[in-house]
Every structure is written in structure tokens, then in C-alpha cells.
Amino acid sequence: MSSNNHRSIWLQRVIFAGALGVASASLAACDNNPTKDKVKADVAEPVKTATAPVANGRTYTFSQDGSKFEWVGAKVTGKHDGGFKVFSGTIQVPDGKIESGSVTVDVDTTSVFSDTEKLTGHLKSADFFDVEKFPKARFVSTSVTPGGAAGATHTVTGNLELHGVTKSISFPAKISVSDSEASIDAEFGLNRKDFGILYTGKADDLIKDDVLIKLDIDAKAKPAQ
């Protein structure tokens, strides 16, 4: 066999191996989604409601001390974990019934963090949370209904104000209430572009639209006045 034929066969093998590598990377990228197999929050226009005082009920409070507000985001080349270091909220439970109550969460967006210092700085910029312009995010529930997807005990719906945009979101959660504490555990996907966070990333390393939100809330009953 001539040297030209050997060179041609070698070149074909290199090209084939490269194509396999690209295909494998593409398949991995397609599967690199933190919200895969997770329930995605329903997003709609905000709901106008009048807030009524809670009578004959308990108020539970929580903060970053004992609770977690985390997220997982992804791009073509990998995933990143993060969350918020500073947040607080209340859970109102009239007559022991969370279905008649409400949940409020206030988040300091300047406290956003990630698994790399460089990314944390970028998340605070105008490309993402733009914390200088929008230092706060807020969620106020409008309904808590029994049952939900993925084994949830309830479905929580409420207005989320984030990045200067307010939308109604609905997500499943596991909620339990006792005389001394109330807990909320939830994982759901949320499309960042619904809230005007549109940065796409680098052309060869695009950022996925959906972010996995992870809530682990442990609220303590407020002492009676």
C-alpha cells in the first residue's frame, strides 16, 4: 500500500475520532440540565390580592439561620451551584390551616453566591441580577392548595418580584406545620428569561434558560404577644 493511502486512512480515522468526540460532547451538553425530571414552575401574570390580617392563628419566622435558599444553573460545559446568603420571611397559619395562610420571602440579591468567585461577581452584574439596581427580591403567596406534583403535599402560588419584573409562579412543595415550627421543602425549575435575565453566555458555551430552585425552609413559631 502506498504512503499516500496510509496517510489517507490515518486522516480518515482522525476525522472519525474527532466527530465521535464532538457527538459525545453534544450529547452530554444536551443532558446537562439541572431541571431534568424536575417540575417546572408555572409562570403567569401577577395576581392582585388584598392582604388580610391573620386572626386566631400562628406566625412562623425564618431566615438564613437554619434555612437554605439555593439554586443550580448550567451551561454547555457544566453546572454551577449557588444560592443567597441573606433572606428572611414569615409563614402565617390561621387556625392551624396552611391552606388559609400565606408565605412571604424577602431576599437580599446582593448576597448571591456561587461555587466560584469569578461567577459570583458576574452574577451581581447587569448581565444577571444587576444587584446595584435591584438589590431585593420578594415572594408573596396568593394561595396554598392541597396536593401537587412529584409527591408534594401542597401547591404554592404567589407573586415573585425579581430583577424588576413581577410574575405569578406556582410550584409544588412539601409543607408541614406543628405548634412550634413550620417547614417548606421544594425543588422546581424556573425560567430566568421570564424575569428579564437574558444573558446568553459565550457563543460556544451557552447558558441554559431554566434554573433549579431549592428551598429548605425551617420556620419557628413567633412567641405570642
N, C-alpha and C positions, 0 to 999 in steps of 0.2 A: 504494500500500500504506500502511496506517495506521501511525502511530508505534508503536502497541501491537504490531502484527505484527512490525515491525522489532525492537522490544525483545525479543519472544518468541523470534525467530530467533537474535538475539545471545546470549540467555541459554542457549538450547539448545546453541549452539556452545561456549560457555564450559564448560558442564557436560560435553559430549562430550570436549573437550580435557582437562579435569581427569580424567575417567575413564580416558582413554588414558594420562595420566601416572601414575596410580595403578597401572594394569595393568602398565605398563612397569617401574615400581619394584618391583612384586611379583614379576615375572618375574626381574628382576635379583637380588632377595633370595633367590629360590629357588635361583639358580645360584651364590650366594655361599658356596661350601663348599670350604674348603681340602683336604678329603679326597676330593673328587670324583675318580673314576678312580684312587684310591689304594687299596691293600689295607688292610682294617681288621683290627686285631689281634683274634684270638680271645681271649676272656676267660672264665676258669673259676675254680673254687675252687682255692686254693693246693695245691701238691703237696709232700708231706713227703718229704724225701730226707736221706740221711746224706752229709756231705761227707768224701770220702776224700782223703788227700794224693796229690799228683801225683808219680809215680816216672818216672824216665828221660824227663823232658820239660822244656819251657821255660816260663818265666813272663814275660809281657809286661806292662808297666805303662803307664798313660796318665793324663792329667789335662787340664784346660782349656788347658794349654800345648801346642798342636799338635793339639787335637781340638775338636770342636764338639758341643754338645747344644742343639738349637734346636727351636722349635715355631711353629706358625701357628694362631691361633684366629680365629673370625669371629662377627659378629653381623649383624643385618639390614642395617645401614648400612655395613658394611665389614669389612676384615680387619686383624689386628694380628700383627706378627712379634715374637718374643722368644726367650728361652732361659734358660740357667743359666750364671752366670759361674764357679762353683766346683763341680768334680766330680772324681772320680778312680776308678780301677778297675784290675782285672787280668784278663788272659786266660791261662788255663792250657792248654797244649797238650802232652799226653803223646805221646811217640814221633812227633811231627810231625803228629798227627791231631787236628784241632779237634773232630771228631765224638766223641772220647773226653774232651774237655776241658770247660772251663767259663768263664763270663764273669760278673764281678761289677762292679757300678757303684754308687758311693755319691755322692749328690747333696746339696749344701747348698741347701735350698729358700729360705733367706734371700737367696741370690744371684740369685733370679729377676729378670729384666729384660724390658722390652718397648720398643716404639718411642715410648712417651710416658711421661713421669714420673708423671702422674696415674694411669694404668693400672697402672704398676709398683707404686705404693703400694696400689692396690686389690687387686692380686693377692696381696699379702702379708697382707691382712686375713683375717678369719674367713669372708668371703664366698667365698674361693677357697682358697689353700694354707694359710692360718692358720699362718704360719711360726713364730709365737711358741710355738704348741702342738706343731707338727710340723716342727721345723727340719731334719729329714733325710728323704730318700727313698732306697730301696735296691732294687736288682735283682740277683737271684742266679739264674743259669740252672740248669735241671734237665735240659735236653737240647739238643743241636745236631745236627740231622739234615740229610743232603744234600738239595738241591733245595728249591724254593719258588716262590711266585707271582711274577709280574712280572719274570721273568728272574733271580731270586735264586739264589745258589749254595747257600744253606742256609736252614733254618727254625730260629729260636731260640725256645725255650720256657723260661720261668722265672717265679719269684715276684717280683712287684713290690709293695713296701710303700710306699704313698703316702697321705698325709692320714689316717693311722691305719687304713688298710684294706689288707689283703694279698690279692692275686688272682694267679692264674697267667695270664700273657699269652703269646701265640705270634705271631711276626711274621717276615716274610721279610727276609733280609739278604744282602748280597754280602760274603763273607769271604775274605781271602787271608792266607797265612802264609808267612813266609820265616825264615831263621835269625836275622835281625836285627830284624824287625818283623812285626806283625800288624795288619790293618786290618778295620774293620767299617763298612759303609755301609748305612743303612736309612732308609726313609720309610714310615710307616704311620699309619693313623687309630686314635685311642684315645678311647673314650667316657669323658669326665671323670666322669659320674654313676656309673659303675661303682666309683669310688673316693670316693664321698660328696661330690663337689664339685657342689653342686646349685643354686647361684645362677643364676637365670634371666635377669637383666638387667631393663631397663625394659620396661614393657608394650608400648611402640611400638618397641622396639629389642632384641628377644630375642637371647640368646646361643645359638649352636649347640652341641649336645652333643659333637660329635666335634672333636678337636684333631689336627692333623697333627704327628707327632713326626718330627724329622730328626736322625739320628745320623751323625756323621763322625768315627770313632774311628781314631786312628793310635797304636798302642802299640809301645813299644820293648822289645826283649829285655832282661831283667834280667841283669846280669853274673853269671856262675857264682860260687858261694860257694867 
